[in-house]
Amino acid sequence: MAIRVEHELHTRRKGRNYGVGLLLAGVIAIVFGLTVVKALNLGDIRQMEGFDHTSRPGMITEGEGQSQ
């Protein structure tokens, strides 16, 4: 014999779970959207290479690395 009557506590929890799920989906959508926008607006990839704080020959432009 199965219990068919749902207690009001279960109904409230279900509503809260849907709310938390929607908030989580929203945060994931925002992070994904920001990632896509940043990836599409990269332009020249050499601009992004400087963020790891190491010097690479590919980062030096014409005349920049020569000392006088």
C-alpha positions in Angstrom: 0.0 0.0 0.0 1.6 3.3 -1.2 1.2 6.6 0.6 -0.5 8.9 -1.8 -1.1 12.0 0.2 1.7 14.5 -0.1 2.4 16.6 3.0 2.6 20.4 2.6 6.2 20.3 3.7 7.1 18.3 0.6 5.3 20.9 -1.6 7.2 23.8 0.0 10.5 21.9 -0.4 9.7 21.2 -4.0 9.1 24.9 -4.7 12.4 25.8 -3.0 14.2 23.2 -4.9 12.9 24.6 -8.2 13.9 28.1 -7.1 17.5 26.9 -6.2 17.7 25.0 -9.5 16.6 28.1 -11.5 19.2 30.3 -9.7 21.9 27.7 -10.3 20.9 27.5 -14.0 21.0 31.3 -14.2 24.5 31.5 -12.7 25.7 28.9 -15.1 24.2 30.7 -18.0 25.9 34.0 -17.0 29.3 32.4 -16.7 28.9 30.6 -20.0 27.7 33.8 -21.7 30.7 35.7 -20.3 33.0 33.0 -21.5 31.5 33.0 -25.0 31.7 36.8 -25.3 35.3 36.9 -24.1 36.3 34.1 -26.5 34.6 35.9 -29.4 36.2 39.3 -28.6 39.8 38.0 -28.3 41.1 39.5 -31.5 44.8 39.1 -31.4 45.8 36.2 -29.3 49.2 37.7 -28.4 47.3 40.2 -26.2 46.2 37.4 -24.0 49.6 35.8 -23.6 50.9 38.4 -21.2 48.6 37.3 -18.4 50.8 34.5 -17.3 53.7 36.9 -16.4 56.4 35.2 -18.4 58.4 36.7 -21.3 58.1 34.9 -24.6 59.7 36.0 -27.9 56.3 35.8 -29.6 55.1 38.6 -27.4 57.8 41.1 -28.3 56.8 43.3 -31.2 59.0 45.0 -33.8 61.6 47.3 -32.1 60.3 46.7 -28.6 63.0 44.3 -27.4 66.0 46.2 -28.7 68.0 48.2 -26.2 70.0 51.2 -27.2 
